[in-house]
Amino acid sequence: MAGITTAVIVRVCYGYADRFPSKQTDPAYTAALETLAACQKVRWISIEYAQPKASPELLKRWGAQGVIPGVLDLATENIEEPQAIAQRAGAALEVVPQRLNLAPDCDMWHLPRQAAFAKLPALVQGAAIVRRELNLSN
């Protein structure tokens, strides 16, 4: 990353949900996070978090940089409840306070449009719950 003058965000993905409907957190994922955390240019990491059911413990490996966990499981058309998203985000905030942005897991393109469009408002509503609970501004 020599010569890059802007902050870098890295996306780490296990593979497309339609091809890998059952994912688990791999021990190599932890090592990858530690390696990326050691790189000064990488300021944020975007990771699959919902589908592999990663625990907030994983986020401790990331150090002081920001985290963008996927909180929408894209292996299913089921729409997440905003409160469940808020609980997952709140648990992550205990590990990475004030350095958290929410996103879907990888690969939303394969979902039926109706499911994809229904999941996104749930994400926004879940984030709003967390902001209210923590008295954060938008």
Contacts in CASP RR format, 6 or more apart in sequence:
PFRMAT RR
TARGET T0000
AUTHOR 0000-0000-0000
METHOD contacts of the structure
MODEL  1
MAGITTAVIVRVCYGYADRFPSKQTDPAYTAALETLAACQKVRWISIEYA
QPKASPELLKRWGAQGVIPGVLDLATENIEEPQAIAQRAGAALEVVPQRL
NLAPDCDMWHLPRQAAFAKLPALVQGAAIVRRELNLSN
1 8 0 8 1.000
1 39 0 8 1.000
1 41 0 8 1.000
1 42 0 8 1.000
4 41 0 8 1.000
7 41 0 8 1.000
7 43 0 8 1.000
7 44 0 8 1.000
8 39 0 8 1.000
8 41 0 8 1.000
8 42 0 8 1.000
8 43 0 8 1.000
8 44 0 8 1.000
9 42 0 8 1.000
9 43 0 8 1.000
9 44 0 8 1.000
9 45 0 8 1.000
9 46 0 8 1.000
9 68 0 8 1.000
10 36 0 8 1.000
10 42 0 8 1.000
10 44 0 8 1.000
10 45 0 8 1.000
10 46 0 8 1.000
11 45 0 8 1.000
11 46 0 8 1.000
11 47 0 8 1.000
11 106 0 8 1.000
12 29 0 8 1.000
12 32 0 8 1.000
12 33 0 8 1.000
12 36 0 8 1.000
12 45 0 8 1.000
12 46 0 8 1.000
12 47 0 8 1.000
12 48 0 8 1.000
13 48 0 8 1.000
13 106 0 8 1.000
13 107 0 8 1.000
14 20 0 8 1.000
14 23 0 8 1.000
14 26 0 8 1.000
14 29 0 8 1.000
14 48 0 8 1.000
14 51 0 8 1.000
14 52 0 8 1.000
14 106 0 8 1.000
15 23 0 8 1.000
15 48 0 8 1.000
15 106 0 8 1.000
15 107 0 8 1.000
16 106 0 8 1.000
16 107 0 8 1.000
16 110 0 8 1.000
17 23 0 8 1.000
17 51 0 8 1.000
17 73 0 8 1.000
17 74 0 8 1.000
17 75 0 8 1.000
17 105 0 8 1.000
17 106 0 8 1.000
17 107 0 8 1.000
17 110 0 8 1.000
18 75 0 8 1.000
18 107 0 8 1.000
18 110 0 8 1.000
20 75 0 8 1.000
21 75 0 8 1.000
22 75 0 8 1.000
23 48 0 8 1.000
23 51 0 8 1.000
23 52 0 8 1.000
23 75 0 8 1.000
24 52 0 8 1.000
24 53 0 8 1.000
25 52 0 8 1.000
25 53 0 8 1.000
25 54 0 8 1.000
25 55 0 8 1.000
25 58 0 8 1.000
29 47 0 8 1.000
29 52 0 8 1.000
29 54 0 8 1.000
29 58 0 8 1.000
30 58 0 8 1.000
30 61 0 8 1.000
33 45 0 8 1.000
33 47 0 8 1.000
33 58 0 8 1.000
33 61 0 8 1.000
33 62 0 8 1.000
34 61 0 8 1.000
36 42 0 8 1.000
36 45 0 8 1.000
36 62 0 8 1.000
37 45 0 8 1.000
37 61 0 8 1.000
37 62 0 8 1.000
37 63 0 8 1.000
37 65 0 8 1.000
42 65 0 8 1.000
43 65 0 8 1.000
43 66 0 8 1.000
44 65 0 8 1.000
44 66 0 8 1.000
44 67 0 8 1.000
44 68 0 8 1.000
44 101 0 8 1.000
45 62 0 8 1.000
45 65 0 8 1.000
45 66 0 8 1.000
45 67 0 8 1.000
45 68 0 8 1.000
46 68 0 8 1.000
46 69 0 8 1.000
46 70 0 8 1.000
46 103 0 8 1.000
47 54 0 8 1.000
47 58 0 8 1.000
47 67 0 8 1.000
47 68 0 8 1.000
47 69 0 8 1.000
47 70 0 8 1.000
48 54 0 8 1.000
48 70 0 8 1.000
48 105 0 8 1.000
48 106 0 8 1.000
49 58 0 8 1.000
49 69 0 8 1.000
49 70 0 8 1.000
49 71 0 8 1.000
49 88 0 8 1.000
49 92 0 8 1.000
49 105 0 8 1.000
50 69 0 8 1.000
50 70 0 8 1.000
50 71 0 8 1.000
50 72 0 8 1.000
50 73 0 8 1.000
50 74 0 8 1.000
50 80 0 8 1.000
50 88 0 8 1.000
50 104 0 8 1.000
50 105 0 8 1.000
51 73 0 8 1.000
51 74 0 8 1.000
51 75 0 8 1.000
51 105 0 8 1.000
54 69 0 8 1.000
56 91 0 8 1.000
56 92 0 8 1.000
56 94 0 8 1.000
56 95 0 8 1.000
57 95 0 8 1.000
59 67 0 8 1.000
59 69 0 8 1.000
59 92 0 8 1.000
59 95 0 8 1.000
59 96 0 8 1.000
60 95 0 8 1.000
62 96 0 8 1.000
64 99 0 8 1.000
65 99 0 8 1.000
66 96 0 8 1.000
66 99 0 8 1.000
66 100 0 8 1.000
66 101 0 8 1.000
67 92 0 8 1.000
67 96 0 8 1.000
67 99 0 8 1.000
67 100 0 8 1.000
67 101 0 8 1.000
68 100 0 8 1.000
68 101 0 8 1.000
68 102 0 8 1.000
68 103 0 8 1.000
69 88 0 8 1.000
69 89 0 8 1.000
69 92 0 8 1.000
69 100 0 8 1.000
69 102 0 8 1.000
69 103 0 8 1.000
70 102 0 8 1.000
70 103 0 8 1.000
70 104 0 8 1.000
70 105 0 8 1.000
71 80 0 8 1.000
71 85 0 8 1.000
71 88 0 8 1.000
71 89 0 8 1.000
71 102 0 8 1.000
71 103 0 8 1.000
71 104 0 8 1.000
71 105 0 8 1.000
71 123 0 8 1.000
72 80 0 8 1.000
72 85 0 8 1.000
72 103 0 8 1.000
72 104 0 8 1.000
72 105 0 8 1.000
72 108 0 8 1.000
72 119 0 8 1.000
72 120 0 8 1.000
72 122 0 8 1.000
72 123 0 8 1.000
73 80 0 8 1.000
73 105 0 8 1.000
74 104 0 8 1.000
74 105 0 8 1.000
74 106 0 8 1.000
74 107 0 8 1.000
74 108 0 8 1.000
74 110 0 8 1.000
74 111 0 8 1.000
74 119 0 8 1.000
75 105 0 8 1.000
77 111 0 8 1.000
77 112 0 8 1.000
77 115 0 8 1.000
79 115 0 8 1.000
79 118 0 8 1.000
79 119 0 8 1.000
79 122 0 8 1.000
80 119 0 8 1.000
80 122 0 8 1.000
80 123 0 8 1.000
81 122 0 8 1.000
82 122 0 8 1.000
82 125 0 8 1.000
82 126 0 8 1.000
82 128 0 8 1.000
82 129 0 8 1.000
83 126 0 8 1.000
83 129 0 8 1.000
85 102 0 8 1.000
85 122 0 8 1.000
85 123 0 8 1.000
85 125 0 8 1.000
85 126 0 8 1.000
85 127 0 8 1.000
85 129 0 8 1.000
86 126 0 8 1.000
86 127 0 8 1.000
86 129 0 8 1.000
86 130 0 8 1.000
86 133 0 8 1.000
89 100 0 8 1.000
89 102 0 8 1.000
89 126 0 8 1.000
89 127 0 8 1.000
89 130 0 8 1.000
90 130 0 8 1.000
90 133 0 8 1.000
92 100 0 8 1.000
93 100 0 8 1.000
93 130 0 8 1.000
93 134 0 8 1.000
102 123 0 8 1.000
102 126 0 8 1.000
102 127 0 8 1.000
103 123 0 8 1.000
104 119 0 8 1.000
104 120 0 8 1.000
104 123 0 8 1.000
108 116 0 8 1.000
108 119 0 8 1.000
111 119 0 8 1.000
130 136 0 8 1.000
131 137 0 8 1.000
131 138 0 8 1.000
END
